[in-house]
């Protein structure tokens, strides 16, 4: 496998992970919210972690197992972002920016998944 750290989806997921860590810190320190934000931190950072594992895969099957996990974690992240917005922990503007990033990553991952399945 090639050096996945240079892939666009990896770079976007890594930058998104940084945003998730900072959002978690903000929600804990300023909003005193610890439960939903912990779920968001877990799945929001897991997207990039699973991509990193997929990029280090030792087989096509290994790769095919990890990339769908990244996609599913991205969908879960979008759920928690929506819930945080709808419960008043995130402002609409914050939500829209974060959700747009998660949505873009999900679309990129879906394209990878589609291409991977076509080539099998």
Backbone torsions as a table, in degrees:
resi	resn	phi	psi	omega
1	UNK	NA	152.3	179.5
2	UNK	-81.4	172.6	178.7
3	UNK	-70.1	99.3	-175.8
4	UNK	-67.1	-16.0	-179.7
5	UNK	-66.2	-15.4	179.2
6	UNK	-92.1	-9.6	-178.4
7	UNK	-69.9	149.0	-178.7
8	UNK	-62.8	-41.6	-177.8
9	UNK	-66.8	-37.5	177.0
10	UNK	-64.1	-46.8	-178.8
11	UNK	-61.6	-42.7	179.0
12	UNK	-66.5	-40.7	179.5
13	UNK	-66.7	-36.9	178.7
14	UNK	-66.2	-46.2	178.0
15	UNK	-62.3	-37.5	177.8
16	UNK	-65.6	-38.6	177.0
17	UNK	-59.5	-41.0	177.7
18	UNK	-61.9	-43.2	177.0
19	UNK	-61.3	-38.1	-179.8
20	UNK	-66.3	-40.1	178.2
21	UNK	-63.9	-45.4	179.8
22	UNK	-65.8	-38.0	177.6
23	UNK	-65.5	-41.9	177.7
24	UNK	-58.8	-46.6	178.3
25	UNK	-59.7	-45.0	179.4
26	UNK	-61.1	-49.3	-177.9
27	UNK	-62.2	-38.5	178.8
28	UNK	-70.6	-47.3	-174.6
29	UNK	-74.5	-41.6	-172.2
30	UNK	-102.3	-30.0	-178.2
31	UNK	-104.8	-8.4	-178.3
32	UNK	55.0	38.1	179.3
33	UNK	-108.3	123.1	-173.2
34	UNK	-121.3	-20.9	-173.7
35	UNK	-87.8	-58.8	-179.6
36	UNK	-63.2	-39.9	-178.1
37	UNK	-65.7	-31.9	177.9
38	UNK	-68.0	-40.0	176.9
39	UNK	-62.8	-43.8	179.3
40	UNK	-62.8	-43.7	178.8
41	UNK	-59.4	-45.4	-177.2
42	UNK	-61.0	-53.3	-175.8
43	UNK	-77.7	-33.5	-179.1
44	UNK	-65.9	-32.5	177.1
45	UNK	-88.6	-20.2	179.6
46	UNK	-69.5	-24.9	179.5
47	UNK	-56.1	-56.3	-178.7
48	UNK	-67.5	-35.4	179.8
49	UNK	-63.3	-41.2	178.4
50	UNK	-69.5	-34.3	175.4
51	UNK	-64.6	-42.4	178.5
52	UNK	-60.3	-42.8	177.7
53	UNK	-64.6	-41.8	179.1
54	UNK	-62.2	-40.0	-179.8
55	UNK	-67.1	-21.6	176.9
56	UNK	-99.6	14.8	-176.4
57	UNK	-59.7	145.9	179.8
58	UNK	-96.6	-4.5	177.7
59	UNK	-154.9	167.0	176.7
60	UNK	-65.2	-36.4	178.3
61	UNK	-63.8	-40.4	178.3
62	UNK	-62.4	-45.4	177.8
63	UNK	-60.7	-46.1	-178.0
64	UNK	-66.0	-19.4	177.3
65	UNK	-83.0	-38.8	-174.0
66	UNK	-80.9	-38.3	-176.9
67	UNK	-63.0	-41.0	176.1
68	UNK	-62.8	-31.3	177.1
69	UNK	-63.4	-40.4	177.3
70	UNK	-60.8	-43.9	-179.9
71	UNK	-62.5	-45.6	-179.9
72	UNK	-64.5	-38.5	177.4
73	UNK	-65.1	-34.3	177.9
74	UNK	-66.2	-42.4	177.1
75	UNK	-63.3	-40.7	178.0
76	UNK	-64.6	-38.9	178.0
77	UNK	-59.5	-43.1	178.9
78	UNK	-62.1	-36.6	177.1
79	UNK	-61.7	-50.6	-177.7
80	UNK	-64.9	-36.7	176.7
81	UNK	-61.4	-44.7	178.7
82	UNK	-62.1	-42.8	-179.8
83	UNK	-64.5	-41.6	178.2
84	UNK	-64.3	-36.8	176.6
85	UNK	-67.2	-48.3	-174.8
86	UNK	-71.2	-13.5	175.8
87	UNK	-103.6	7.3	173.3
88	UNK	85.5	8.9	179.1
89	UNK	-85.9	-23.2	177.2
90	UNK	-120.4	136.8	173.0
91	UNK	-73.4	156.4	-178.1
92	UNK	-55.6	-43.2	-178.4
93	UNK	-64.3	-43.6	177.7
94	UNK	-61.5	-47.4	-179.6
95	UNK	-58.2	-48.9	-176.8
96	UNK	-59.2	-40.8	179.5
97	UNK	-66.1	-48.2	-179.2
98	UNK	-66.7	-43.5	-179.0
99	UNK	-64.0	-39.9	178.8
100	UNK	-62.1	-41.7	177.3
101	UNK	-63.6	-46.0	179.5
102	UNK	-62.5	-40.5	179.8
103	UNK	-64.6	-41.2	178.4
104	UNK	-63.1	-43.6	178.3
105	UNK	-63.3	-42.6	178.8
106	UNK	-59.6	-42.7	179.4
107	UNK	-64.9	-39.9	178.0
108	UNK	-64.3	-44.5	179.7
109	UNK	-64.4	-40.4	178.6
110	UNK	-61.2	-40.0	177.7
111	UNK	-62.9	-41.0	177.8
112	UNK	-63.0	-46.0	-179.4
113	UNK	-60.8	-44.0	-179.8
114	UNK	-62.4	-46.0	-179.8
115	UNK	-64.6	-38.7	-179.9
116	UNK	-64.8	-41.6	-178.9
117	UNK	-72.1	-33.1	178.6
118	UNK	-66.9	-37.2	-176.4
119	UNK	-80.0	-1.1	179.8
120	UNK	-84.6	NA	NA
